[in-house]
């Protein structure tokens, strides 16, 4: 799987999870919802957004490496 494919999959799957979380919030008691949000959702959201940003920054670097190494043989 390429970095772009992995990035796109992570983004799409997290959007599905985000929609499901929004639906779940409607039925959870406020205290339980707030606790889950603080302990689980916010850290996960930050982690995924940070990862997506890192993947975005890494993609052009890997593309440049591929171009620089194209046609070369390495032992």
C-alpha positions in Angstrom: 0.0 0.0 0.0 1.4 3.4 -0.9 1.6 6.3 1.5 -1.1 8.2 -0.3 -3.4 5.2 -0.3 -2.8 4.6 3.4 -3.4 8.3 4.1 -6.7 8.3 2.2 -7.9 5.2 3.9 -7.1 6.6 7.4 -8.9 9.8 6.5 -12.0 8.0 5.2 -12.2 5.5 8.0 -11.8 8.2 10.6 -14.6 10.2 9.0 -16.9 7.1 9.3 -15.8 6.8 12.9 -16.5 10.5 13.5 -20.0 10.2 12.1 -20.7 7.2 14.3 -19.4 9.0 17.4 -21.7 11.9 16.6 -24.6 9.5 16.5 -23.6 7.7 19.7 -23.3 11.0 21.6 -27.0 11.6 21.1 -27.9 8.6 23.3 -25.1 8.7 25.9 -25.6 10.3 29.3 -23.8 13.7 29.6 -21.4 12.5 32.2 -20.4 9.3 30.3 -20.2 11.2 27.0 -18.0 13.9 28.6 -15.7 11.3 30.2 -15.3 9.3 27.0 -14.7 12.5 25.0 -11.9 13.7 27.3 -10.3 10.3 27.9 -10.6 8.7 24.4 -12.1 10.8 21.6 -10.0 14.0 22.0 -6.6 12.1 22.2 -7.6 9.9 19.2 -8.7 12.9 17.2 -5.4 14.7 17.9 -3.4 11.6 17.1 -5.2 11.0 13.8 -4.9 14.6 12.7 -1.2 14.7 13.7 -0.6 11.5 11.7 -2.4 12.8 8.6 -0.3 16.0 8.8 2.9 13.9 9.1 1.9 11.8 6.1 1.2 14.9 4.1 4.6 16.3 4.9 6.3 12.9 4.2 4.7 12.2 0.8 6.7 14.8 -1.2 9.9 13.7 0.4 9.2 10.0 -0.5 8.3 11.1 -4.1 11.5 13.0 -4.4 13.5 9.9 -3.1 11.7 7.7 -5.7 12.6 10.1 -8.5 16.2 10.4 -7.3 16.6 6.7 -7.1 14.7 5.7 -10.2 16.8 3.5 -12.5 19.6 2.9 -10.0 20.6 -0.4 -8.6 21.5 -0.8 -5.0 23.2 -3.7 -3.4 
